[in-house]
Amino acid sequence: MNIIFYRYNSIYESDMIDAFRQAGAQVIEITEEMEDKDISNARRAELLDSFIDEYSALFVYGVNYYPIIAEVCRIKNVIYISQTVDSPILSLFDRSICYDTNRIFLFDRAQFDLFSPHNPDRIFHLPLASATGRFDKVISSISDGDRDKFSADISFVGSTYREKDPYSELKGLSKGSKERVDHIVESAACRYDRSFMSEKPGMSLVEDIKKAAGDSFPTIKEPVSAMDEYVVSHMYIGSHLAVIERERILNALAEHFRVDLYTRSDTSLLKGVHVHPGIRTLDEMPKVFNLSKINLNMTMRPIEKGLPLRCFDIMGSGGFLMTNYQEEIEDMFVIGADLECYSDIDELLDKCGYYLEHEEERAAIARRGYEKVKTSHTHIHRMNDILKSI
């Protein structure tokens, strides 16, 4: 069984390649985009066309969605399997998602609800996965030096999103639009009992942001559904909300506990947080998760219902996960048994205080979370779900 695997250097790729190979597949990788980030669609098509001609592949697989891959696969009559790991994925608005050669797997049920009506028999909901086998090897190599370096009460590995906030780059927004964004952000900030999308931006704000963004505002010719309001809510307001939430939560925690942050982001507005440089994903991050008493997850708001990869990484490393509440958590895990959740800052502070004082209970939850992902939520499980669908 030959599989053509199109790569752009997502961390999720290598684990899915291992899963397919464990199933006995011959994985043929297209890797040019891993080095050349300016690769053109014409070059992508040329590469894929030549690989399809050379190998008799069962399907083409790629992380996230590329309309050009869908186009080539339709022409060559080869199945294209796309699996999202991020949100928003604006390329999903392209009409190519309707092709009958597609099999698109969306990790966030909100993504699925939006896009599945456009190709209902070929778009699926599929959560992300944990690389427990890879993590086990890293954890088994933990040294005394690692324990001294990475042990923590509360840790957070990730961006503050200041460098990923397109809203902050806008120039010329009206006073009314700024006030509208502030209202939406304040209504949703650090509250996870409802979707931040429950309050729509309104078309006047959408048009003002489009005007301020100019040519940088994402567009797709003839999208499958209305796109502008989605872009404003998810890309502009959602990313800006992430900045506000992450800084508020980290500062609130640091008033009561020691908090260690590993990041490459701007941290100038953080107070009392112990800031460390970013760490290596493959051989250091699992050690941080395993050696921290509490691992904090703050889900990006454009991920409306699903669980980000970070949750699976933490549990798969044997770490105790404290995450904001997401609707899909209870589809897979038991809160208070496999992981812990918070719905606002006050609940987060209370639970962090409790679990820092109750070591045995905290360790038991971490063990159960690890066993749950190892037995039900690995890349092997997700690969099997994909293969069954085709």
C-alpha positions as CSV (number, residue, x, y, z in Angstrom):
1,M,0.0,0.0,0.0
2,N,1.6,3.2,-1.2
3,I,0.7,6.6,0.3
4,I,1.9,10.0,-1.0
5,F,2.3,12.3,2.0
6,Y,2.5,16.0,1.2
7,R,4.5,17.8,3.9
8,Y,4.9,21.4,5.0
9,N,6.6,20.7,8.4
10,S,3.7,20.4,10.8
11,I,4.7,18.6,14.0
12,Y,1.7,16.3,13.4
13,E,3.2,15.0,10.2
14,S,5.9,12.8,11.5
15,D,3.6,11.0,14.0
16,M,1.1,10.2,11.2
17,I,3.9,8.9,9.0
18,D,4.9,6.6,11.8
19,A,1.3,5.4,12.2
20,F,0.9,4.6,8.5
21,R,4.2,2.8,8.4
22,Q,3.3,0.7,11.4
23,A,0.2,-0.3,9.4
24,G,2.5,-1.6,6.7
25,A,2.1,1.3,4.3
26,Q,4.9,2.5,2.0
27,V,5.0,6.3,2.7
28,I,6.4,8.5,-0.1
29,E,7.0,12.0,1.2
30,I,6.9,15.2,-0.8
31,T,9.1,17.5,1.3
32,E,10.1,20.5,-0.9
33,E,7.7,22.9,1.0
34,M,9.5,22.0,4.3
35,E,12.4,24.1,3.0
36,D,10.9,26.4,0.4
37,K,8.1,28.4,2.1
38,D,7.6,30.5,-1.0
39,I,6.7,27.5,-3.2
40,S,4.1,28.3,-5.8
41,N,0.9,26.4,-6.5
42,A,2.2,25.6,-9.9
43,R,5.2,23.9,-8.3
44,R,3.0,22.1,-5.8
45,A,0.9,20.8,-8.7
46,E,3.9,19.7,-10.7
47,L,5.4,17.8,-7.8
48,L,2.2,16.0,-6.9
49,D,1.4,15.2,-10.6
50,S,4.8,13.6,-11.0
51,F,4.6,11.6,-7.8
52,I,1.1,10.3,-8.6
53,D,2.4,9.2,-12.1
54,E,5.4,7.5,-10.5
55,Y,3.7,5.7,-7.7
56,S,0.4,3.8,-7.6
57,A,-0.8,5.4,-4.4
58,L,-3.9,4.5,-2.5
59,F,-4.3,8.1,-1.6
60,V,-2.6,11.5,-1.0
61,Y,-2.5,12.6,2.6
62,G,-1.7,16.1,4.0
63,V,-2.2,18.0,7.2
64,N,-4.7,20.9,6.8
65,Y,-6.2,21.7,3.5
66,Y,-4.6,22.6,0.1
67,P,-7.1,23.4,-2.7
68,I,-4.3,22.8,-5.3
69,I,-3.8,19.3,-4.0
70,A,-7.6,18.7,-4.2
71,E,-7.5,20.0,-7.8
72,V,-4.7,17.6,-8.9
73,C,-6.3,14.7,-7.1
74,R,-9.6,15.3,-8.8
75,I,-7.9,15.4,-12.2
76,K,-5.9,12.3,-11.5
77,N,-8.9,10.5,-9.8
78,V,-6.9,9.9,-6.6
79,I,-8.4,10.2,-3.1
80,Y,-7.1,13.3,-1.2
81,I,-7.1,12.9,2.6
82,S,-6.9,16.2,4.5
83,Q,-6.7,16.3,8.3
84,T,-6.9,19.7,10.0
85,V,-4.9,20.4,13.2
86,D,-5.5,24.2,13.2
87,S,-8.3,26.7,13.2
88,P,-9.2,28.8,11.4
89,I,-8.3,27.1,8.1
90,L,-9.6,29.6,5.6
91,S,-8.7,27.4,2.6
92,L,-11.7,25.3,3.6
93,F,-13.9,28.0,2.1
94,D,-12.6,27.1,-1.4
95,R,-15.2,25.3,-3.6
96,S,-12.8,22.5,-4.1
97,I,-13.9,21.0,-0.8
98,C,-16.9,19.8,-2.8
99,Y,-14.9,17.3,-4.9
100,D,-15.9,13.7,-4.7
101,T,-12.2,12.6,-4.5
102,N,-11.9,14.5,-1.1
103,R,-11.9,12.9,2.3
104,I,-11.6,15.8,4.8
105,F,-11.2,15.2,8.5
106,L,-11.9,18.2,10.8
107,F,-10.8,18.2,14.4
108,D,-13.1,20.9,15.7
109,R,-16.8,20.0,15.6
110,A,-17.6,23.7,14.9
111,Q,-15.4,23.4,11.7
112,F,-17.3,20.2,10.8
113,D,-20.7,21.8,11.4
114,L,-19.8,24.7,9.1
115,F,-18.2,22.8,6.2
116,S,-19.7,19.3,6.2
117,P,-23.0,20.4,4.5
118,H,-21.0,21.2,1.4
119,N,-19.8,17.6,1.0
120,P,-21.7,15.6,3.6
121,D,-20.5,12.1,2.6
122,R,-16.8,13.1,2.4
123,I,-16.3,15.5,5.3
124,F,-15.8,13.9,8.8
125,H,-15.2,14.9,12.4
126,L,-12.0,13.5,13.8
127,P,-10.3,14.7,17.0
128,L,-6.5,15.0,17.2
129,A,-4.2,12.4,18.8
130,S,-1.3,11.8,21.2
131,A,2.1,10.5,20.3
132,T,2.5,8.4,23.5
133,G,5.1,6.1,22.0
134,R,7.4,9.0,21.1
135,F,6.8,10.7,24.4
136,D,7.6,7.5,26.3
137,K,11.1,7.4,24.9
138,V,11.7,11.1,25.9
139,I,10.3,10.6,29.4
140,S,12.5,7.5,30.0
141,S,15.6,9.7,29.3
142,I,14.8,12.3,32.0
143,S,18.0,13.0,34.0
144,D,18.6,14.7,37.3
145,G,19.6,17.8,35.3
146,D,16.3,17.7,33.6
147,R,14.5,17.6,36.9
148,D,16.4,20.6,38.2
149,K,15.8,22.5,35.0
150,F,12.1,21.7,34.2
151,S,10.3,20.9,37.4
152,A,7.6,23.4,38.1
153,D,4.4,24.1,40.1
154,I,2.5,25.6,37.2
155,S,3.9,25.8,33.7
156,F,2.7,27.0,30.3
157,V,4.4,26.3,27.0
158,G,3.3,28.5,24.2
159,S,2.8,31.9,22.7
160,T,1.3,35.0,24.2
161,Y,0.0,35.6,20.7
162,R,1.2,39.2,20.6
163,E,3.2,38.4,17.5
164,K,0.1,36.6,16.0
165,D,-2.5,39.4,16.5
166,P,-3.5,40.9,13.1
167,Y,-6.0,43.1,14.9
168,S,-3.3,45.1,16.6
169,E,-1.7,45.9,13.2
170,L,-4.9,47.6,11.8
171,K,-4.7,51.3,11.2
172,G,-7.6,53.7,10.8
173,L,-10.4,51.8,12.6
174,S,-13.2,54.1,13.7
175,K,-13.8,54.8,17.4
176,G,-17.1,52.9,17.2
177,S,-15.4,49.8,15.7
178,K,-12.7,49.8,18.4
179,E,-15.4,50.1,21.1
180,R,-17.3,47.2,19.5
181,V,-14.3,45.0,19.5
182,D,-13.5,45.9,23.1
183,H,-17.1,45.0,24.1
184,I,-17.0,41.6,22.3
185,V,-13.6,40.8,23.9
186,E,-14.6,41.9,27.4
187,S,-17.9,39.9,27.2
188,A,-16.0,36.7,26.3
189,A,-12.5,37.1,28.0
190,C,-11.6,34.3,30.3
191,R,-15.1,32.9,30.2
192,Y,-15.4,29.4,28.8
193,D,-19.1,28.6,29.5
194,R,-20.1,29.7,26.0
195,S,-18.6,30.3,22.6
196,F,-17.0,33.7,22.0
197,M,-18.9,33.5,18.7
198,S,-22.2,33.9,20.5
199,E,-22.0,37.6,19.9
200,K,-21.6,38.4,16.2
201,P,-19.4,41.3,15.1
202,G,-22.0,42.9,12.8
203,M,-21.5,44.0,9.2
204,S,-20.4,47.6,10.0
205,L,-17.5,46.3,12.0
206,V,-16.7,43.7,9.3
207,E,-16.6,46.4,6.6
208,D,-14.4,48.7,8.8
209,I,-11.9,46.0,9.5
210,K,-11.8,45.0,5.8
211,K,-11.1,48.6,4.9
212,A,-8.4,48.9,7.5
213,A,-6.8,45.6,6.5
214,G,-6.7,46.4,2.8
215,D,-5.0,43.8,0.7
216,S,-4.0,41.7,3.7
217,F,-7.7,40.8,4.4
218,P,-8.1,37.1,3.3
219,T,-10.3,36.5,0.3
220,I,-11.3,33.5,-1.8
221,K,-13.0,33.7,-5.1
222,E,-16.6,32.4,-4.9
223,P,-16.3,30.8,-1.4
224,V,-18.7,28.0,-0.5
225,S,-20.3,30.2,2.2
226,A,-20.1,33.8,3.6
227,M,-16.5,34.3,4.7
228,D,-15.9,37.9,5.8
229,E,-17.7,37.7,9.1
230,Y,-15.9,34.4,9.9
231,V,-12.5,36.0,9.1
232,V,-13.2,39.0,11.4
233,S,-14.5,36.8,14.2
234,H,-11.9,34.1,14.1
235,M,-8.8,35.7,12.7
236,Y,-9.0,39.2,14.0
237,I,-11.1,39.2,17.1
238,G,-10.3,35.6,18.1
239,S,-6.6,36.1,17.9
240,H,-6.8,39.4,19.8
241,L,-8.9,37.8,22.5
242,A,-6.2,35.1,22.9
243,V,-3.6,37.9,23.7
244,I,-5.9,39.4,26.3
245,E,-6.8,36.1,27.9
246,R,-3.3,34.7,28.1
247,E,-1.8,37.7,29.7
248,R,-4.7,38.1,32.2
249,I,-4.6,34.4,33.2
250,L,-0.8,34.2,33.6
251,N,-0.8,37.4,35.6
252,A,-3.6,36.3,37.8
253,L,-1.9,32.9,38.5
254,A,1.4,34.6,39.2
255,E,-0.2,36.7,42.0
256,H,-0.7,33.4,44.0
257,F,1.6,30.8,42.6
258,R,4.9,30.3,40.9
259,V,4.3,30.2,37.1
260,D,6.9,29.2,34.6
261,L,6.4,30.3,31.0
262,Y,8.3,28.9,28.0
263,T,7.8,31.2,25.1
264,R,9.4,33.2,22.2
265,S,6.7,35.9,22.5
266,D,6.7,39.4,23.8
267,T,6.2,39.1,27.6
268,S,6.6,42.8,28.5
269,L,3.0,43.0,30.1
270,L,3.5,39.9,32.3
271,K,4.1,40.5,36.0
272,G,5.7,38.0,38.3
273,V,5.8,35.2,35.7
274,H,9.1,33.3,35.5
275,V,9.8,33.6,31.7
276,H,12.1,31.1,30.0
277,P,13.1,30.9,26.3
278,G,11.1,28.7,24.0
279,I,12.0,25.0,24.3
280,R,12.6,22.3,21.7
281,T,9.3,20.5,20.8
282,L,10.6,17.0,20.3
283,D,13.1,16.4,23.2
284,E,12.3,19.1,25.8
285,M,8.6,19.8,25.7
286,P,7.5,16.4,26.9
287,K,9.9,16.7,29.9
288,V,8.3,20.0,30.9
289,F,4.9,18.4,30.8
290,N,5.9,15.4,32.8
291,L,7.8,17.3,35.4
292,S,5.3,20.1,36.0
293,K,2.8,19.6,38.8
294,I,0.2,21.5,36.7
295,N,0.3,22.0,32.9
296,L,-1.9,24.9,31.8
297,N,-3.7,24.9,28.4
298,M,-5.4,28.0,27.1
299,T,-7.2,27.1,23.8
300,M,-7.2,29.6,21.0
301,R,-10.7,30.9,20.7
302,P,-11.0,30.1,16.9
303,I,-11.0,26.5,18.1
304,E,-14.6,26.7,19.2
305,K,-15.5,23.2,20.4
306,G,-12.5,20.9,19.9
307,L,-9.4,20.1,21.8
308,P,-6.1,21.5,20.6
309,L,-3.1,19.3,20.1
310,R,-1.5,20.6,23.3
311,C,-4.0,18.8,25.5
312,F,-3.1,15.4,23.9
313,D,0.7,16.3,24.2
314,I,0.4,17.0,27.9
315,M,-1.6,13.9,28.8
316,G,0.5,11.7,26.5
317,S,3.6,12.9,28.4
318,G,2.1,11.8,31.7
319,G,1.4,15.4,32.8
320,F,-1.5,16.7,34.7
321,L,-3.6,18.8,32.4
322,M,-5.5,21.9,33.5
323,T,-7.4,23.2,30.5
324,N,-10.2,25.7,29.8
325,Y,-13.5,24.0,29.2
326,Q,-14.3,22.9,25.7
327,E,-17.5,21.2,24.6
328,E,-15.8,18.2,23.1
329,I,-13.9,17.3,26.3
330,E,-16.7,15.2,27.7
331,D,-16.9,13.2,24.4
332,M,-13.5,11.7,25.2
333,F,-12.6,12.3,28.8
334,V,-14.0,12.4,32.3
335,I,-13.4,15.8,34.0
336,G,-11.8,15.3,37.4
337,A,-10.7,11.8,36.5
338,D,-8.6,12.2,33.3
339,L,-7.9,15.9,33.4
340,E,-9.2,19.1,35.1
341,C,-11.0,22.1,33.6
342,Y,-11.8,25.7,34.5
343,S,-14.6,27.9,33.2
344,D,-13.2,31.3,34.5
345,I,-10.2,32.7,36.3
346,D,-11.7,32.2,39.8
347,E,-12.3,28.5,39.2
348,L,-8.7,28.2,37.8
349,L,-7.2,29.8,40.9
350,D,-9.2,27.6,43.2
351,K,-8.4,24.4,41.4
352,C,-4.7,25.2,41.0
353,G,-4.5,25.8,44.8
354,Y,-6.3,22.6,45.5
355,Y,-4.3,20.3,43.3
356,L,-0.9,21.8,44.4
357,E,-1.9,20.7,47.9
358,H,-3.3,17.3,46.9
359,E,-0.3,15.5,45.2
360,E,-1.7,12.0,45.2
361,E,-5.0,13.0,43.7
362,R,-3.2,15.1,41.1
363,A,-0.8,12.3,40.2
364,A,-3.7,9.8,39.9
365,I,-5.5,12.1,37.4
366,A,-2.3,12.4,35.4
367,R,-1.9,8.6,35.2
368,R,-5.5,8.1,34.2
369,G,-5.2,10.8,31.5
370,Y,-2.1,9.1,30.1
371,E,-3.8,5.7,30.0
372,K,-6.9,7.1,28.3
373,V,-4.9,8.7,25.5
374,K,-2.7,5.7,25.1
375,T,-5.5,3.3,24.8
376,S,-8.0,5.4,22.8
377,H,-6.4,8.5,21.3
378,T,-3.1,7.8,19.5
379,H,-2.2,8.5,15.9
380,I,-2.7,4.7,15.3
381,H,-6.3,5.1,16.4
382,R,-6.9,8.1,14.2
383,M,-5.2,6.4,11.2
384,N,-7.5,3.4,11.6
385,D,-10.5,5.8,11.6
386,I,-9.3,7.4,8.4
387,L,-8.7,4.1,6.7
388,K,-12.1,2.8,7.6
389,S,-13.7,5.9,6.0
390,I,-12.1,5.2,2.6
